[in-house]
Amino acid sequence: MQDPFSNAMAQLDKVAKIKNFDNDIIARLRQPNRDIKVSIPVVMDDGTLKIYEGYRVEYNNVLGPYKGGIRYHASTNISEVKALAFWMSLKCAVIGIPMGGGKGGITVNPKVLSKTELEKLSRGWVQKLSDIIGPRKDVPAPDVNTTGEIMAWMADEYEKITGDKTGAVITGKPIENGGSLGRDTATAQGGFFAFEALKEQLGLNKKCNVAIQGFGNAGANAAEIWQSAGHNIVAVSDSKSGVYNPDGLDVEKLMQFKKDSGAVSGFIQNGVAVKSISNEELLETDCDLLIPAAFENVITEENADKIKARVILELANGPITSAADLILFNKNIVVIPDVLANSGGVAVSYFEWDQNLKNEHWTHDEVFEKLQPMMAESANKVFETAKNSNTDLRMGAFILAIERIEQNL
Ligand code: NAD
């Protein structure tokens, strides 16, 4: 399978062919400013020592301090983190916030650690990287398998080391630790605002059947938001498998079921067992809107031809390979790309950072009143740019972002 950084660079090659950018800007975007690997020793509960590998990639800070989440996963590696940091650089530029792109991670399956071990590991990441992160330098946030609680441990560790009390070193914190209202649902809500802005142009101005891969922060919130707007959630999946009901799933009950049982599979609705499907089948569901909200590289040359959705909205980062993009484009399937569709998360992270530095606390309404126009304007601008260059929305977003970075060099 193509590694995520090669996929990101294939996307960069593609935009360089479509738009006559100066070679220098493309060359700059081919490399991160720096990528750092650290080893993090943790004394486990049984007294043994384990060494974990951690990362921070600072990709580009032309527009402002590096910004991007920290991922905990057994398969996380430096290539994946580099790709995610590259996409963060473009994402911040697409939505016009004064932030650059970064990303971090640790190769670990956090589900097998005790809470004490997880806290030591998270504090250890900050101990090793406290020199390079900071409110005006590099501001991490949560990503897959990292939570508000982990962000609070990290902010506390940073304060202990540096004395900085603003909390602005890290976003995605719980509200009582300086987090922003709305951050928990921001990624899905931002995706919804982008969808609303584009739905007419995309022919989806109607009640849509929606399939969602991933039922975590991005996916489960998306299911709730689209359902409360009157759409029909026909399929969802998690890492184990999925469920499918053409008449619509009851999202609230499904969330409770997943909380109790740990999986979506086995869900019973109105006394009837809901049909189980595999993750592959979920992606091939006949629907109006498909929302990948789990991992990279799930739609590839192998399955792109089998996709039946009319529109794909990428809440996950990098779910579609460059080769698959071409197949989908030729099938007239529109992709609302990650660098636009999931940028609501970093937008509200930026709002949190801004509130921390100004010692302000915005209401939920204030946060979404700022997010909605930001997403709608960016979505329309991406659409227009793509149309003017006769290309897809991903390339439209890349052109817009690279132009903005280039203008600020
Ligand atoms: P999460 O850990 O909360 O949820 C991930 C979900 O994906 C879980 O339901 C898990 O069961 C499921 N999953 C894992 N492996 C899977 C597989 N092979 N097939 C199907 N489902 C699988 O993570 P999240 O924060 O929701 O992030 C999901 C995606 O959204 C990632 O690509 C992340 O980078 C992206 N994203 C998240 C945010 C955010 O604010 N949370 C912001 C921007 C982008």
Residues whose N, C-alpha, C, O or C-beta is under 5 A from the ligand:
A	BS01	NAD	D143 V144 N145 T187 Q213 G214 F215 G216 N217 A218 G219 S237 D238 S239 N279 A293 A294 F295 L315 A316 N317 N342 G345
